[in-house]
Amino acid sequence: MLYGRRSLLCKNHRKSSPGRLSAIAVAGGAGPVVTAALVVAVLPFSLAPYGSSPGPAAAVAGPSVTERLAGLVDLTVRRLLLADEVAAAKFGGGGPITDPERERRLLDAVADLSERTGLARDTGVRFFVAQIEAAKVVQRGLHARWRADSALRPRQRPDLATEVRPRLDRLTLPMVRLLKETTPVRADTGRCRALLGLARLAAEERAGLDGLHREALGSALRPVCTP
């Protein structure tokens, strides 16, 4: 563990459960009221343990478009939590939070991947601009916490080039593909926002996100239902 907040996330993660979430009828943040049955319908994909394999029925039928939307939210959370490690690597002179050259390379790669997968280039780029900005929100927030309270500071500094960025990069193609595969539901703005709110609520509860990370997740997901 890099620092105390990550331990808290793990503790919260162990406390959360599908049973608690299935009783919630309102999406996290803004969004329409929905039934608990609809919550349950969205949760199986987003609450599957990281790295687990789908059961036989899922393998035959394949995930639905709403389950793919939940999967996109799940990957967004994973990427956002890696911003904690980026922040730890940069804290105390490890480099500036803003890295224009790295951002340019990422967005160029996303544009190319989007075109290859049949997704509009500007859709992919707009989504990843939001990921970059959300990660900065986390980094700035954590740096402020650590400057204010030395007890919360990371005990070790991961290497950006060899440890953190390869893990970030491995998420790029799956996220682009899920953006493409969720095009039908994303085209229906009202339905998209309702389902996205449910998926977001489930992901926040599962990961035990604090206020800083919930705020950043909202920013990261904002382009998903944009026509």
C-alpha positions in Angstrom: 0.0 0.0 0.0 1.3 3.4 -0.9 -0.5 5.4 1.9 -3.3 5.4 4.3 -6.1 6.3 1.9 -5.6 3.3 -0.2 -5.9 1.1 2.9 -9.2 2.9 3.6 -10.4 2.1 0.1 -9.6 -1.6 0.6 -11.4 -1.6 3.9 -14.5 0.1 2.3 -14.3 -2.3 -0.6 -14.6 -5.3 1.7 -17.6 -3.7 3.5 -19.6 -3.1 0.3 -21.8 -5.8 -1.2 -24.3 -6.3 -4.0 -27.0 -6.8 -1.4 -26.5 -3.2 -0.1 -26.5 -1.8 -3.6 -29.6 -3.6 -4.8 -31.8 -1.7 -2.4 -30.7 1.7 -3.7 -33.1 3.3 -6.1 -31.4 6.6 -7.0 -28.3 7.0 -9.1 -25.3 8.6 -7.5 -25.0 12.3 -8.1 -27.6 13.7 -10.5 -30.0 11.4 -12.4 -33.5 10.2 -12.5 -35.1 7.9 -9.9 -35.1 4.3 -11.0 -36.3 1.0 -9.6 -34.1 -1.4 -7.5 -34.8 -4.1 -10.1 -33.0 -2.0 -12.7 -30.0 -1.5 -10.4 -29.7 -5.3 -10.0 -29.9 -5.6 -13.8 -26.9 -3.4 -14.2 -24.7 -4.7 -11.4 -23.5 -8.1 -12.5 -20.9 -6.8 -14.9 -19.6 -3.9 -12.8 -19.4 -5.9 -9.6 -17.5 -8.9 -10.9 -14.2 -9.3 -9.2 -11.3 -7.7 -11.1 -9.7 -10.3 -13.3 -12.5 -12.8 -12.9 -14.0 -14.7 -15.9 -17.6 -14.7 -16.9 -19.8 -17.8 -16.1 -20.9 -20.2 -18.9 -24.2 -18.3 -19.5 -22.4 -15.0 -19.9 -19.8 -16.6 -22.2 -22.6 -17.9 -24.5 -24.8 -14.8 -24.5 -22.2 -12.1 -24.2 -22.6 -8.9 -22.2 -25.5 -6.6 -23.0 -24.9 -3.0 -24.0 -25.8 -1.9 -20.5 -23.3 -4.3 -19.0 -20.7 -2.9 -21.4 -21.6 0.6 -20.2 -21.0 -0.6 -16.6 -17.7 -2.1 -17.8 -16.7 1.3 -19.2 -17.4 2.9 -15.8 -15.4 0.1 -14.1 -12.4 0.7 -16.3 -12.7 4.5 -15.7 -12.5 3.9 -12.0 -9.5 1.7 -12.4 -7.7 4.3 -14.4 -8.7 7.0 -11.9 -7.3 5.1 -9.0 -4.0 4.8 -10.9 -3.8 8.6 -10.7 -3.1 8.0 -7.0 0.1 6.3 -7.9 0.9 9.0 -10.5 0.5 11.5 -7.7 2.8 9.6 -5.4 5.4 9.3 -8.1 5.3 13.1 -8.7 5.0 14.3 -5.1 8.0 16.2 -3.8 9.8 16.9 -7.0 8.9 13.9 -9.1 7.6 16.0 -12.0 4.8 18.4 -12.8 1.2 17.3 -12.7 0.6 18.6 -16.2 2.7 16.8 -18.9 1.7 18.2 -22.3 4.0 15.9 -24.3 2.6 12.7 -22.6 -1.0 14.0 -23.1 -0.4 14.7 -26.8 1.0 11.2 -27.4 -1.9 9.7 -25.6 -4.6 11.6 -27.5 -2.9 10.9 -30.8 -2.9 7.2 -30.0 -6.6 7.4 -28.9 -7.5 9.1 -32.2 -5.8 6.3 -34.2 -7.4 3.5 -32.1 -10.8 5.1 -32.4 -10.6 5.2 -36.1 -9.4 1.6 -36.3 -12.3 0.4 -34.1 -15.0 2.4 -36.0 -15.5 5.0 -33.3 -15.5 8.7 -34.3 -12.1 10.1 -33.6 -13.4 13.2 -31.7 -15.6 10.9 -29.5 -12.5 9.0 -28.3 -10.4 12.1 -27.9 -13.1 14.0 -26.0 -13.5 11.1 -23.6 -9.8 10.8 -22.9 -9.3 14.5 -22.5 -11.8 14.1 -19.6 -9.7 11.2 -18.2 -6.6 13.3 -18.3 -8.3 16.2 -16.5 -10.0 14.0 -13.9 -6.6 12.4 -13.1 -5.2 15.9 -12.5 -8.1 16.6 -10.1 -7.0 13.6 -8.1 -3.3 14.5 -8.2 -3.9 18.1 -7.1 -6.2 17.0 -4.4 -3.8 14.4 -3.0 -0.8 16.7 -3.2 -2.8 19.3 -1.2 -3.6 16.7 1.4 -0.1 15.5 1.7 1.3 19.0 2.0 -1.1 19.7 4.8 -0.6 16.4 6.7 2.7 14.6 6.5 1.2 11.5 8.1 -0.8 10.9 4.9 2.2 11.2 2.5 3.1 8.2 0.4 5.8 6.0 1.9 7.3 5.1 -1.4 7.4 6.6 -4.9 6.5 4.2 -7.8 8.3 4.6 -11.1 6.1 6.3 -13.7 7.8 4.9 -16.7 8.1 1.3 -15.7 5.4 0.7 -13.1 2.5 3.1 -13.6 2.2 4.2 -17.2 2.3 0.7 -18.7 -0.8 -0.1 -16.5 -2.5 3.1 -17.7 -1.7 2.3 -21.3 -3.2 -1.2 -21.0 -6.5 0.3 -20.3 -6.7 2.6 -23.4 -7.7 0.1 -26.0 -10.4 -1.7 -23.9 -11.9 1.7 -23.0 -12.0 2.8 -26.7 -13.6 -0.5 -27.6 -16.3 -0.2 -24.9 -17.0 3.4 -26.1 -17.6 1.9 -29.6 -19.7 -1.0 -28.3 -21.9 1.2 -26.1 -22.8 3.6 -29.0 -26.4 2.4 -29.2 -27.2 3.2 -25.5 -25.0 6.4 -25.6 -27.1 7.7 -28.5 -30.2 7.7 -26.3 -29.2 10.5 -23.9 -31.9 10.0 -21.3 -31.5 6.3 -21.1 -27.7 6.6 -21.1 -27.7 9.1 -18.2 -30.0 6.8 -16.2 -27.9 3.7 -16.7 -24.6 5.6 -16.3 -25.8 6.9 -13.0 -26.6 3.4 -11.8 -23.3 2.0 -13.0 -21.4 4.9 -11.4 -23.2 4.4 -8.1 -22.3 0.7 -8.1 -18.6 1.4 -9.0 -18.3 4.1 -6.3 -19.7 1.8 -3.6 -17.6 -1.1 -4.8 -14.3 0.9 -4.7 -15.2 2.9 -1.6 -14.3 6.1 -3.3 -13.9 9.2 -1.2 -15.3 12.7 -2.1 -12.2 13.7 -4.1 -12.4 10.6 -6.3 -16.2 10.8 -6.7 -15.8 14.3 -7.9 -13.1 13.3 -10.4 -15.2 10.3 -11.6 -18.1 12.6 -12.4 -15.8 14.7 -14.6 -14.3 11.6 -16.2 -17.7 10.3 -17.1 -19.3 13.5 -18.3 -18.6 13.0 -22.0 -20.1 9.5 -22.1 -23.7 10.5 -22.8 -22.9 13.6 -24.8 -24.4 13.3 -28.3 
